[in-house]
């Protein structure tokens, strides 16, 4: 499969992190709406059979990439860099070939977004007013991109033909992405068309990979490496089901890296079955695949 990049430009704050599994879920709904349930079930069957029809990275901030986990990165002042650690493309390419690069010139630590929370008022269902006993004031946690991102996300896609995914992402831009999109959060536009990004494919001599997405390892995946964990509580979209909660999920974060000994595959991880007896979608999966970038890793990584 070939890697492509799409630039997504938020035009409002957002409340749902732009992780690969959340993006996959949003695109799955657009697929069902645009092409029918059979097309979506064909997608899911491909992921379950071990032959993913496409792969998604997390939407990464600007041109930044997550530095491979394991080394203790240092700032120019000699301080330990705050996680997550980000680097620009030239340094990321060098680190994929030389994991001993501990002070890359472009290193930047910490999150690439900041809080921009807003307060909202809920209505009293009996009076349709906010100033009565049933009304309440609540806060919605939301994020905006930092200035050094250029105001856009980079979404990396691995597929032979990006046309269908591009069309679905365009449809998603009409509705917005994630929580509270009906009230204006998660609005975005797509800058141009998908462009080939071969720099993330096929390094001669690679003995491992670095993930560009949150993912859930499969039983047969390699275990020697470095990683961070993230606990999420995924839900179905909006009010489309009676029981929206899928449970708790432990994921590994972007930058997690593993030794594979042989040339790595384009993906690792798995689709997580989330169906329970009361679920309306018994064939649903939670996307848990690693967008694997080939790398030359040292034994201690």
DRENZA-991735 format. One record per residue (C-alpha): x, y, z; residue number from 1; residue in one letter. Coordinates in nm, 4 decimals. Layout:
! residues N
+----------+----------+----------+-----+-----+
!       px !       py !       pz !   n ! res !
+----------+----------+----------+-----+-----+
!        X !        Y !        Z ! NUM !   A !
...
+----------+----------+----------+-----+-----+
! end
This chain:
! residues 301
+----------+----------+----------+-----+-----+
!       px !       py !       pz !   n ! res !
+----------+----------+----------+-----+-----+
!   0.0000 !   0.0000 !   0.0000 !   1 !   X !
!   0.1069 !   0.3582 !  -0.0697 !   2 !   X !
!   0.1085 !   0.6370 !   0.1884 !   3 !   X !
!  -0.0781 !   0.9613 !   0.1187 !   4 !   X !
!  -0.1189 !   1.2801 !   0.3202 !   5 !   X !
!  -0.4278 !   1.4969 !   0.3608 !   6 !   X !
!  -0.4251 !   1.8353 !   0.5344 !   7 !   X !
!  -0.7271 !   1.8981 !   0.7559 !   8 !   X !
!  -0.7745 !   2.2559 !   0.8767 !   9 !   X !
!  -0.9982 !   2.3026 !   1.1845 !  10 !   X !
!  -1.2266 !   2.6045 !   1.1618 !  11 !   X !
!  -1.3557 !   2.5696 !   1.5191 !  12 !   X !
!  -1.2397 !   2.4094 !   1.8447 !  13 !   X !
!  -1.3032 !   2.0373 !   1.8899 !  14 !   X !
!  -1.4053 !   1.8146 !   2.1799 !  15 !   X !
!  -1.3062 !   1.4680 !   2.0493 !  16 !   X !
!  -0.9345 !   1.3895 !   2.0022 !  17 !   X !
!  -0.8411 !   1.3285 !   1.6390 !  18 !   X !
!  -0.7301 !   0.9711 !   1.7009 !  19 !   X !
!  -0.7354 !   0.7046 !   1.4300 !  20 !   X !
!  -1.0128 !   0.5006 !   1.5939 !  21 !   X !
!  -1.2434 !   0.8019 !   1.6320 !  22 !   X !
!  -1.1765 !   0.9060 !   1.2717 !  23 !   X !
!  -1.2456 !   0.5525 !   1.1529 !  24 !   X !
!  -1.5774 !   0.5493 !   1.3395 !  25 !   X !
!  -1.6822 !   0.8816 !   1.1891 !  26 !   X !
!  -1.5872 !   0.7659 !   0.8383 !  27 !   X !
!  -1.7713 !   0.4364 !   0.8901 !  28 !   X !
!  -2.0961 !   0.6268 !   0.9437 !  29 !   X !
!  -2.0303 !   0.8336 !   0.6314 !  30 !   X !
!  -1.9587 !   0.5108 !   0.4380 !  31 !   X !
!  -2.2893 !   0.3564 !   0.5459 !  32 !   X !
!  -2.4766 !   0.6735 !   0.4517 !  33 !   X !
!  -2.3070 !   0.7210 !   0.1147 !  34 !   X !
!  -2.2575 !   0.3635 !  -0.0065 !  35 !   X !
!  -2.4886 !   0.1504 !   0.2065 !  36 !   X !
!  -2.4482 !  -0.0963 !   0.4916 !  37 !   X !
!  -2.3092 !  -0.3697 !   0.2644 !  38 !   X !
!  -2.0102 !  -0.1517 !   0.1740 !  39 !   X !
!  -1.9401 !  -0.0885 !   0.5417 !  40 !   X !
!  -1.9656 !  -0.4582 !   0.6271 !  41 !   X !
!  -1.7178 !  -0.5323 !   0.3475 !  42 !   X !
!  -1.4766 !  -0.2850 !   0.5110 !  43 !   X !
!  -1.5176 !  -0.4525 !   0.8487 !  44 !   X !
!  -1.4721 !  -0.8015 !   0.7024 !  45 !   X !
!  -1.1414 !  -0.6914 !   0.5506 !  46 !   X !
!  -1.0115 !  -0.5650 !   0.8841 !  47 !   X !
!  -1.1260 !  -0.8781 !   1.0663 !  48 !   X !
!  -0.9650 !  -1.1101 !   0.8112 !  49 !   X !
!  -0.6212 !  -0.9567 !   0.8576 !  50 !   X !
!  -0.6242 !  -0.7737 !   0.5242 !  51 !   X !
!  -0.7092 !  -0.4099 !   0.6073 !  52 !   X !
!  -0.8412 !  -0.2247 !   0.3009 !  53 !   X !
!  -0.6740 !   0.0940 !   0.4274 !  54 !   X !
!  -0.4883 !   0.2351 !   0.7272 !  55 !   X !
!  -0.5261 !   0.5658 !   0.9111 !  56 !   X !
!  -0.2785 !   0.7557 !   1.1252 !  57 !   X !
!  -0.3920 !   0.9844 !   1.4012 !  58 !   X !
!  -0.4395 !   1.3353 !   1.2654 !  59 !   X !
!  -0.0968 !   1.4746 !   1.3594 !  60 !   X !
!  -0.0421 !   1.8451 !   1.4316 !  61 !   X !
!   0.0972 !   2.0365 !   1.1363 !  62 !   X !
!   0.4155 !   1.8845 !   0.9950 !  63 !   X !
!   0.5158 !   1.7382 !   1.3322 !  64 !   X !
!   0.5834 !   1.3681 !   1.3910 !  65 !   X !
!   0.5990 !   1.1814 !   1.7252 !  66 !   X !
!   0.9586 !   1.0987 !   1.8181 !  67 !   X !
!   1.0176 !   0.7238 !   1.8697 !  68 !   X !
!   0.9718 !   0.6378 !   2.2361 !  69 !   X !
!   1.2518 !   0.4915 !   2.4446 !  70 !   X !
!   1.5397 !   0.7427 !   2.4439 !  71 !   X !
!   1.5518 !   1.0272 !   2.6967 !  72 !   X !
!   1.5359 !   1.3248 !   2.4635 !  73 !   X !
!   1.7041 !   1.6471 !   2.5718 !  74 !   X !
!   1.6227 !   2.0076 !   2.4913 !  75 !   X !
!   1.8989 !   2.2424 !   2.3659 !  76 !   X !
!   1.9287 !   2.3603 !   2.7283 !  77 !   X !
!   2.0013 !   2.0036 !   2.8404 !  78 !   X !
!   1.6654 !   1.9461 !   3.0132 !  79 !   X !
!   1.4601 !   1.6322 !   2.9653 !  80 !   X !
!   1.1967 !   1.6980 !   2.7001 !  81 !   X !
!   0.8343 !   1.6926 !   2.8088 !  82 !   X !
!   0.6243 !   1.4142 !   2.6545 !  83 !   X !
!   0.4906 !   1.3810 !   2.3953 !  84 !   X !
!   0.8061 !   1.4680 !   2.2023 !  85 !   X !
!   0.7616 !   1.6070 !   1.8513 !  86 !   X !
!   1.0075 !   1.6561 !   1.5641 !  87 !   X !
!   0.9919 !   1.7987 !   1.2137 !  88 !   X !
!   1.0025 !   1.5682 !   0.9060 !  89 !   X !
!   1.3809 !   1.5882 !   0.8354 !  90 !   X !
!   1.4643 !   1.4931 !   1.1944 !  91 !   X !
!   1.1984 !   1.2202 !   1.1973 !  92 !   X !
!   1.3533 !   1.0675 !   0.8842 !  93 !   X !
!   1.6978 !   1.0755 !   1.0455 !  94 !   X !
!   1.5642 !   0.9164 !   1.3655 !  95 !   X !
!   1.4053 !   0.6313 !   1.1702 !  96 !   X !
!   1.7538 !   0.5464 !   1.0424 !  97 !   X !
!   1.9500 !   0.6479 !   1.3530 !  98 !   X !
!   1.7570 !   0.6100 !   1.6808 !  99 !   X !
!   2.0584 !   0.7478 !   1.8698 ! 100 !   X !
!   1.9712 !   1.1044 !   1.7685 ! 101 !   X !
!   1.8765 !   1.2385 !   2.1138 ! 102 !   X !
!   1.8882 !   1.6142 !   2.0548 ! 103 !   X !
!   1.7268 !   1.6716 !   1.7142 ! 104 !   X !
!   1.7329 !   2.0420 !   1.6222 ! 105 !   X !
!   1.3559 !   2.0647 !   1.5783 ! 106 !   X !
!   1.2657 !   1.8864 !   1.9032 ! 107 !   X !
!   0.9564 !   2.0214 !   2.0793 ! 108 !   X !
!   0.7990 !   1.8762 !   2.3913 ! 109 !   X !
!   0.4394 !   1.8819 !   2.5147 ! 110 !   X !
!   0.0958 !   1.8903 !   2.3573 ! 111 !   X !
!   0.0390 !   2.0773 !   2.0317 ! 112 !   X !
!  -0.3057 !   2.1960 !   2.1352 ! 113 !   X !
!  -0.4423 !   2.4015 !   2.4213 ! 114 !   X !
!  -0.7690 !   2.4187 !   2.6144 ! 115 !   X !
!  -1.0413 !   2.6553 !   2.5025 ! 116 !   X !
!  -1.3273 !   2.5335 !   2.7212 ! 117 !   X !
!  -1.6710 !   2.6890 !   2.6910 ! 118 !   X !
!  -1.9732 !   2.7032 !   2.9201 ! 119 !   X !
!  -2.3187 !   2.5999 !   2.8058 ! 120 !   X !
!  -2.6607 !   2.5975 !   2.9663 ! 121 !   X !
!  -2.8960 !   2.3001 !   2.9551 ! 122 !   X !
!  -3.2721 !   2.3537 !   2.9319 ! 123 !   X !
!  -3.5314 !   2.2587 !   3.1879 ! 124 !   X !
!  -3.7338 !   1.9975 !   2.9984 ! 125 !   X !
!  -4.0578 !   2.1180 !   3.1548 ! 126 !   X !
!  -4.0181 !   2.4880 !   3.0756 ! 127 !   X !
!  -3.7551 !   2.5090 !   2.7983 ! 128 !   X !
!  -3.5784 !   2.7680 !   3.0132 ! 129 !   X !
!  -3.2309 !   2.7779 !   3.1657 ! 130 !   X !
!  -3.3176 !   2.9893 !   3.4702 ! 131 !   X !
!  -3.5474 !   2.7377 !   3.6392 ! 132 !   X !
!  -3.4791 !   2.4436 !   3.8699 ! 133 !   X !
!  -3.4266 !   2.1938 !   3.5860 ! 134 !   X !
!  -3.1727 !   2.4101 !   3.4022 ! 135 !   X !
!  -2.8006 !   2.3768 !   3.4626 ! 136 !   X !
!  -2.4677 !   2.5293 !   3.3632 ! 137 !   X !
!  -2.1982 !   2.2923 !   3.2384 ! 138 !   X !
!  -1.8579 !   2.3146 !   3.0729 ! 139 !   X !
!  -1.7497 !   2.1452 !   2.7497 ! 140 !   X !
!  -1.3801 !   2.0633 !   2.7266 ! 141 !   X !
!  -1.2457 !   2.1642 !   2.3883 ! 142 !   X !
!  -0.9120 !   2.2153 !   2.2181 ! 143 !   X !
!  -0.7462 !   2.4419 !   1.9603 ! 144 !   X !
!  -0.4184 !   2.3934 !   1.7738 ! 145 !   X !
!  -0.1013 !   2.5655 !   1.8892 ! 146 !   X !
!   0.0478 !   2.8396 !   1.6730 ! 147 !   X !
!   0.3517 !   2.6340 !   1.5678 ! 148 !   X !
!   0.1323 !   2.3787 !   1.3847 ! 149 !   X !
!   0.0351 !   2.6125 !   1.1027 ! 150 !   X !
!  -0.3305 !   2.5627 !   1.1966 ! 151 !   X !
!  -0.3744 !   2.2242 !   1.0285 ! 152 !   X !
!  -0.3565 !   1.8495 !   1.0905 ! 153 !   X !
!  -0.1772 !   1.5978 !   0.8711 ! 154 !   X !
!  -0.3724 !   1.2761 !   0.8234 ! 155 !   X !
!  -0.1685 !   0.9938 !   0.6712 ! 156 !   X !
!  -0.3558 !   0.7258 !   0.4765 ! 157 !   X !
!  -0.2205 !   0.3964 !   0.3480 ! 158 !   X !
!  -0.4197 !   0.2654 !   0.0534 ! 159 !   X !
!  -0.3862 !   0.1876 !  -0.3150 ! 160 !   X !
!  -0.6522 !   0.4412 !  -0.4133 ! 161 !   X !
!  -0.7379 !   0.7349 !  -0.1813 ! 162 !   X !
!  -1.0423 !   0.8541 !  -0.3779 ! 163 !   X !
!  -1.3114 !   0.6880 !  -0.1634 ! 164 !   X !
!  -1.1526 !   0.7984 !   0.1648 ! 165 !   X !
!  -1.1108 !   1.1516 !   0.0306 ! 166 !   X !
!  -1.4811 !   1.1588 !  -0.0607 ! 167 !   X !
!  -1.5827 !   1.0357 !   0.2858 ! 168 !   X !
!  -1.3583 !   1.2904 !   0.4572 ! 169 !   X !
!  -1.5181 !   1.5621 !   0.2449 ! 170 !   X !
!  -1.8598 !   1.4388 !   0.3635 ! 171 !   X !
!  -1.7369 !   1.4428 !   0.7230 ! 172 !   X !
!  -1.6270 !   1.8042 !   0.6810 ! 173 !   X !
!  -1.9903 !   1.8929 !   0.6074 ! 174 !   X !
!  -2.1147 !   1.7621 !   0.9420 ! 175 !   X !
!  -1.8047 !   1.8220 !   1.1557 ! 176 !   X !
!  -1.6091 !   1.5717 !   1.3616 ! 177 !   X !
!  -1.6781 !   1.4282 !   1.7038 ! 178 !   X !
!  -1.8614 !   1.5382 !   2.0137 ! 179 !   X !
!  -2.0950 !   1.8403 !   1.9908 ! 180 !   X !
!  -2.0432 !   1.8733 !   1.6152 ! 181 !   X !
!  -2.4115 !   1.9684 !   1.5890 ! 182 !   X !
!  -2.3347 !   2.2842 !   1.7899 ! 183 !   X !
!  -2.0326 !   2.3834 !   1.5801 ! 184 !   X !
!  -1.7430 !   2.1947 !   1.7364 ! 185 !   X !
!  -1.5129 !   1.9840 !   1.5177 ! 186 !   X !
!  -1.5689 !   2.1906 !   1.2028 ! 187 !   X !
!  -1.2892 !   2.1624 !   0.9472 ! 188 !   X !
!  -1.2010 !   2.1980 !   0.5805 ! 189 !   X !
!  -0.9750 !   1.9872 !   0.3596 ! 190 !   X !
!  -0.6775 !   2.1638 !   0.2008 ! 191 !   X !
!  -0.6393 !   2.0278 !  -0.1507 ! 192 !   X !
!  -0.6157 !   1.6663 !  -0.2595 ! 193 !   X !
!  -0.4280 !   1.3733 !  -0.1089 ! 194 !   X !
!  -0.0601 !   1.3871 !  -0.1973 ! 195 !   X !
!   0.1759 !   1.0866 !  -0.2121 ! 196 !   X !
!   0.4080 !   1.0671 !   0.0893 ! 197 !   X !
!   0.6573 !   0.7866 !   0.0079 ! 198 !   X !
!   0.8990 !   0.8969 !   0.2830 ! 199 !   X !
!   0.7052 !   0.6775 !   0.5295 ! 200 !   X !
!   0.7420 !   0.3561 !   0.3275 ! 201 !   X !
!   1.0082 !   0.0889 !   0.2800 ! 202 !   X !
!   1.3405 !   0.1524 !   0.4553 ! 203 !   X !
!   1.6064 !  -0.0972 !   0.3521 ! 204 !   X !
!   1.7319 !  -0.2895 !   0.6534 ! 205 !   X !
!   1.4412 !  -0.1915 !   0.8788 ! 206 !   X !
!   1.4079 !  -0.4168 !   1.1831 ! 207 !   X !
!   1.1134 !  -0.2491 !   1.3527 ! 208 !   X !
!   0.8428 !   0.0127 !   1.3268 ! 209 !   X !
!   0.7175 !   0.3346 !   1.4838 ! 210 !   X !
!   0.3410 !   0.3810 !   1.5072 ! 211 !   X !
!   0.1698 !   0.7016 !   1.3951 ! 212 !   X !
!  -0.1611 !   0.6009 !   1.5532 ! 213 !   X !
!  -0.3116 !   0.4875 !   1.8799 ! 214 !   X !
!  -0.3488 !   0.1098 !   1.8504 ! 215 !   X !
!  -0.4292 !  -0.2135 !   2.0323 ! 216 !   X !
!  -0.1657 !  -0.4886 !   1.9900 ! 217 !   X !
!  -0.2660 !  -0.8303 !   1.8605 ! 218 !   X !
!  -0.1559 !  -1.1474 !   2.0398 ! 219 !   X !
!   0.1054 !  -1.2239 !   1.7743 ! 220 !   X !
!   0.2530 !  -0.8720 !   1.7564 ! 221 !   X !
!   0.6151 !  -0.8134 !   1.8648 ! 222 !   X !
!   0.6684 !  -0.7261 !   2.2312 ! 223 !   X !
!   1.0241 !  -0.5907 !   2.2510 ! 224 !   X !
!   1.0191 !  -0.2143 !   2.2284 ! 225 !   X !
!   0.9070 !   0.1042 !   2.4016 ! 226 !   X !
!   0.5564 !   0.2369 !   2.4468 ! 227 !   X !
!   0.3158 !   0.4541 !   2.6415 ! 228 !   X !
!  -0.0422 !   0.3594 !   2.7233 ! 229 !   X !
!  -0.3637 !   0.5561 !   2.6905 ! 230 !   X !
!  -0.7027 !   0.4569 !   2.8312 ! 231 !   X !
!  -1.0045 !   0.5578 !   2.6264 ! 232 !   X !
!  -1.3792 !   0.5118 !   2.6690 ! 233 !   X !
!  -1.5111 !   0.4837 !   2.3122 ! 234 !   X !
!  -1.8746 !   0.5430 !   2.2259 ! 235 !   X !
!  -2.1007 !   0.5036 !   1.9273 ! 236 !   X !
!  -2.1859 !   0.8157 !   1.7336 ! 237 !   X !
!  -2.4372 !   1.0573 !   1.8822 ! 238 !   X !
!  -2.7898 !   0.9330 !   1.9497 ! 239 !   X !
!  -2.7735 !   0.6572 !   1.6887 ! 240 !   X !
!  -2.7973 !   0.3767 !   1.9473 ! 241 !   X !
!  -2.9690 !   0.3229 !   2.2826 ! 242 !   X !
!  -2.6485 !   0.2096 !   2.4525 ! 243 !   X !
!  -2.3627 !   0.4281 !   2.3207 ! 244 !   X !
!  -2.0842 !   0.3142 !   2.5543 ! 245 !   X !
!  -1.8431 !   0.0494 !   2.4240 ! 246 !   X !
!  -1.6480 !   0.0004 !   2.7465 ! 247 !   X !
!  -1.2863 !   0.0752 !   2.8340 ! 248 !   X !
!  -0.9960 !   0.0343 !   2.5939 ! 249 !   X !
!  -0.6197 !   0.0402 !   2.6632 ! 250 !   X !
!  -0.4229 !   0.1645 !   2.3629 ! 251 !   X !
!  -0.0572 !   0.2292 !   2.2850 ! 252 !   X !
!   0.0217 !   0.5835 !   2.1759 ! 253 !   X !
!   0.1873 !   0.7257 !   1.8630 ! 254 !   X !
!   0.5650 !   0.7031 !   1.8889 ! 255 !   X !
!   0.5451 !   0.3523 !   2.0359 ! 256 !   X !
!   0.8049 !   0.1381 !   1.8593 ! 257 !   X !
!   0.8768 !  -0.2337 !   1.8404 ! 258 !   X !
!   1.1431 !  -0.4666 !   1.7037 ! 259 !   X !
!   1.0222 !  -0.7002 !   1.4324 ! 260 !   X !
!   1.3585 !  -0.8607 !   1.3374 ! 261 !   X !
!   1.2425 !  -0.9021 !   0.9763 ! 262 !   X !
!   1.1147 !  -0.6258 !   0.7491 ! 263 !   X !
!   0.8050 !  -0.4842 !   0.9228 ! 264 !   X !
!   0.4542 !  -0.5044 !   0.7815 ! 265 !   X !
!   0.2577 !  -0.1879 !   0.6933 ! 266 !   X !
!   0.0344 !  -0.2442 !   0.9982 ! 267 !   X !
!   0.0111 !  -0.4164 !   1.3358 ! 268 !   X !
!  -0.2633 !  -0.4264 !   1.5963 ! 269 !   X !
!  -0.6180 !  -0.5434 !   1.5432 ! 270 !   X !
!  -0.9845 !  -0.4618 !   1.5203 ! 271 !   X !
!  -1.1389 !  -0.4937 !   1.8665 ! 272 !   X !
!  -1.4791 !  -0.6577 !   1.8879 ! 273 !   X !
!  -1.7028 !  -0.4368 !   2.1007 ! 274 !   X !
!  -2.0439 !  -0.5968 !   2.0532 ! 275 !   X !
!  -2.2456 !  -0.6943 !   2.3606 ! 276 !   X !
!  -2.5836 !  -0.8640 !   2.3851 ! 277 !   X !
!  -2.7746 !  -0.5352 !   2.3825 ! 278 !   X !
!  -2.5754 !  -0.3756 !   2.0973 ! 279 !   X !
!  -2.7615 !  -0.2735 !   1.7870 ! 280 !   X !
!  -2.4490 !  -0.3309 !   1.5741 ! 281 !   X !
!  -2.3234 !  -0.6830 !   1.6500 ! 282 !   X !
!  -2.0581 !  -0.6724 !   1.3743 ! 283 !   X !
!  -1.9036 !  -0.3425 !   1.4840 ! 284 !   X !
!  -1.5329 !  -0.3193 !   1.5624 ! 285 !   X !
!  -1.3187 !  -0.0552 !   1.7286 ! 286 !   X !
!  -1.0283 !   0.0396 !   1.5020 ! 287 !   X !
!  -0.7060 !  -0.0640 !   1.6767 ! 288 !   X !
!  -0.4468 !  -0.0789 !   1.3990 ! 289 !   X !
!  -0.0977 !   0.0693 !   1.4089 ! 290 !   X !
!   0.0090 !   0.2859 !   1.1166 ! 291 !   X !
!   0.3558 !   0.1282 !   1.1106 ! 292 !   X !
!   0.6495 !   0.3305 !   0.9751 ! 293 !   X !
!   0.9608 !   0.1161 !   0.9063 ! 294 !   X !
!   1.2587 !   0.1991 !   1.1278 ! 295 !   X !
!   1.6058 !   0.0755 !   1.2221 ! 296 !   X !
!   1.5918 !   0.0267 !   1.5990 ! 297 !   X !
!   1.8691 !  -0.0496 !   1.8432 ! 298 !   X !
!   1.8342 !  -0.3582 !   2.0646 ! 299 !   X !
!   1.7737 !  -0.1520 !   2.3776 ! 300 !   X !
!   1.4869 !   0.0518 !   2.2252 ! 301 !   X !
+----------+----------+----------+-----+-----+
! end
